[in-house]
Amino acid sequence: MKRLFFLLAMLAVSQGINAITPELKFKNDGTFKIVQFTDLHIRTINPEQADKVYARIKYIAKVEKPDLIVVTGDMVLIRPAEPEICRFISVLDETGVPWAVTFGNHDEQQDLTRSEMSELYVSGKHSLNTLNEAGELADLEIPVFSVKRNTPAFHVFCMDSHSYSTEQGVEGYDWFSPEQVQWLRDCCLNRTASDGSIAPSMAFFHIPLCEYIDAWSARDNPREKYASKKQSDGIRGESICCGALNSGMFCAMKETRSVIGVSVGHDHDNDFIAVYRDIALCYGRFSGDNTVYNHLPHGARVFEVREGVKGFETWIREDDGRVVNHNLFDGKELKAAPRDRALPYGVWSDIK
């Protein structure tokens, strides 16, 4: 079966039909909504925990009605992994929403290679993932088209932040390669308009950038003009576990003027958003269950962008339907959402 998935994926690549499909568009009201699930840590040692994770995905997808689902790593952590990955894919497909996944540092520790897992993930009915030349999940630039014109008005990057350092003498988590940094830079610069304008974008991956530490630390520095306590919201409940070396990815994001926000996972007890040098650095909310450490209510982070607006609205939807950390980012500043933007209380019991 895995060999069949691989052959089908390779056939699609060879025939040039591995482009991102279906075409994503802003809705008629000019909005586009992304739900980020992260760190599911699905284990079948206790089947009830896996069932709760799948119910959470279905519930939040039903309440939020997103246009795109992104899962930022550490998904199925069990041996044998293939049956549970297939179940996970079927749950994502059941939502009817286009989706993409990125690997975390724990995904490759199972009994499947990255290539074998990638073959499964690209096989999903609503999967936007594609394979790269190595047969693994490719870094994606997903265009979101204008509701009025047949041109992209927003882009979503889904990238592989890898797992652990392979550099001799450097311990810790891995970082983006120079080729990935250049790829993002090229993607952004290649769509700069003749008037110098550039469509905004967001980036999703697993391991936070080194600048997350800078963004949080700057809150307590009265001389730091690039961030402040007013420019952050949420919880930092544990150390920020970023890559061991700075890859220059944040620099590329800043210099190309396209990326307005980044959202990661990895640190289960962090869910904050902090603006640093006009880029919003976000954590998703831990979406798994009690199979690994966690001290925050389980849920997911939601982003809503508007066509032609360099910014977004974001909040966290928790299991009990509650909405927390509801903020507006205007491309410069982070502000609490006004009362008239209150979101409906979801009904978890409808799904269970």
Secondary structure as UniProt FT lines:
FT   HELIX           2..14
FT   TURN            15..16
FT   STRAND          24..25
FT   TURN            28..29
FT   STRAND          31..38
FT   HELIX           47..64
FT   STRAND          68..72
FT   HELIX           82..94
FT   TURN            95..96
FT   STRAND          99..102
FT   HELIX           107..109
FT   HELIX           114..121
FT   TURN            122..123
FT   TURN            125..126
FT   TURN            133..134
FT   STRAND          140..145
FT   STRAND          152..158
FT   TURN            168..169
FT   HELIX           178..189
FT   TURN            190..191
FT   TURN            194..195
FT   STRAND          201..204
FT   HELIX           211..217
FT   HELIX           218..220
FT   TURN            222..223
FT   HELIX           229..231
FT   STRAND          232..233
FT   HELIX           249..256
FT   STRAND          259..264
FT   TURN            268..269
FT   STRAND          273..276
FT   TURN            277..278
FT   STRAND          279..283
FT   TURN            290..291
FT   STRAND          299..306
FT   TURN            307..308
FT   STRAND          312..318
FT   TURN            319..320
FT   STRAND          323..329
FT   STRAND          334..336
FT   HELIX           339..341
FT   HELIX           348..350
//
